[in-house]
């Protein structure tokens, strides 16, 4: 087991190097000079442009910039944003917020998705199953910003139950609404996935055996059906958690969540190479770690899976 | 210029700006309104400052809005854009070139240190020194001894006489110099602030109506909390209990907060609400012209656009644009058709400058002039207008192109660049080979600011490389006049020539749209589109 984890961690190194290189290259290849854009429609004197370029190493060739960045990262220095704030500080401020948001969203979609999926699967073809299908199809087809604006208007402005946007400090109660919006997209997928899995597991021999042994339904459903149906769902949830950590840009923008997505978006717009690359590096790291955890979770859920050596 | 950048739209173009155009709504004093609570904190929208909060290094609205609240300059601007003394007791000159500036006595920063002549001179020297790479450095370029090429730690043009007096010598007469002094670049700094600019920029100490609510009041990417500065006793004394500026990444989120009662004052309405906000916030909204001029530039280096032929073609293009229709249909009235090269909010503005008929839609005249130009040299190719696709420009560029197509019978189209940065880079290094979108947001309320930096030979933002000695002379003469009215006459004469040459084709002026909650009163927007926060009252 330990050897397996070590091997996975070692594999992560080239992946990290590769992704940072790619991202750095893409930021570098973005057309236009971010320094010129700093001045808006005004044209700054050439000497000022030059010295600013020098300060951010923008006068160096791409590969030199990349190695300067890499070298700094190994010294724990992620660089400084245009506003003079250390990127590490921005990371420390924004990641916890997004982490909380993502955790809440995953919690909501897990509880609602698995419950409804389980009931649908157990009562295949019933009214509940049919209505769950209709609702999830509607939710799958809704673009997230439509949903976000509608929820914001209905719950935030019309009913006044929630704060319309996330207030300073991102208190947990303010994050409920955006978390529900985020959860809604994946919720439908989880319902479908759980349902299919439950139906499949329900038809397996060991379930029939359990039933014929005289086990109660209260024992069969959670222990024999649900546990064995969860493997694909858990994979999906973990991948989704990774996606939420990095991809909540639209929702974070609409609800003004001071998280990773919003900050990254602004950094891209401003062409702030160091901020963008550092953020993405951390995102890749999170994605790798989450995937590793999922693989380890398999073994817990399904004793047949063993990671030898 | 204060560059605003919220979301994708808005780059340098953001609706901002204000000052009462005749008949525009504006939240004047309402005698029946309950008296404001002197301790109530006003919440308003803003955006994360893009630079540390150092006056000479802030050139965008996010930081500018904060600096204007926590600093007081020599002068301040009222809602109409007129400059009045703030920290200055008097600003005197005989020749528009040498100024003697006297400060009011016993002024202090919020940390208790005195505001002296040195507070200004040291801050200006810092901002002007090329070695310090300050974004607003160009504001000091007219002071004697200024240089972009070498470091000048102390400008010879600035001299401290005593604690409350200093003199300024300019390179040439510039009568609008006193009008500039309300801009953030000219704010004073307390002693020692420049020993560690980064630390100061994080927790700035100013002399304005507000001050930071203790260390760390600036919560990055979230908000900044300002409280009353008890030491400020100038004309902008605040009548509310403080200011909480919340940073939004999108105007939609800010608007939702206003609707949901979490925000008191909003100075930018999102596109999605432009049609409805005036009904929803009846008597609590404003639509005013802004000090933002929009145009497109046709560089003289383009084939067919120089000399006699070029002038005819420029005139024809301008006459072929139906500005009224485009501002109505595409911008839902949030732009006002241009009548000159400046802005209606500026003192001296006129719609009657001879030659301005060229901005009226006149397809017959346009066809005639285009045919005359074709007689000189036949037209070939496509007329393209370059623009940045991330700024919401496509609709009007397409409309203008279609107008040119239909009226002049030529091939015309937009030429989008993905980002603002790319478009600006191509424009700045002169590799762009088409006409391009251009615009100007005033730094200070004066006609010259719309003309000198853009159309003077070799001027910093003369991106079309326009040059006309007559214009240069008139601008120079205008600057040498100590009387503002006489100066404005010269500037208007320069505009007459600009209407002949059309180095840029004027399109329209932006407007500012704002709205506020029921809790606040006396909301008025300044000439630069930022609400005058200090005079807002709030009941709780």
Interface residues (C-beta under 8 A of the other chain):
Chain A: X30 X31 X32 X33 X34 X36 X37 X38 X39 X40 X41 X42 X43 X44 X45 X46 X47 X48 X51 X52 X55 X82 X83 X84 X85 X89 X90 X93 X94 X149 X152 X153 X156 X157 X160 X163 X164 X165 X167 X168 X169 X252 X253 X254 X255 X256 X258 X262 X263 X265 X266 X269 X270 X271
Chain B: X1 X3 X5 X7 X8 X11 X12 X48 X49 X50 X51 X52 X59 X60 X130 X133 X135 X137 X138 X148 X149 X198 X201 X202 X219 X220 X221 X222 X223 X246 X247 X248 X249 X250 X252 X253 X254 X256 X257 X259 X260 X261 X262 X390 X417 X418 X419 X420 X421 X422 X423 X424 X425 X426 X428 X438 X439 X440 X441 X453 X460 X461 X462 X463
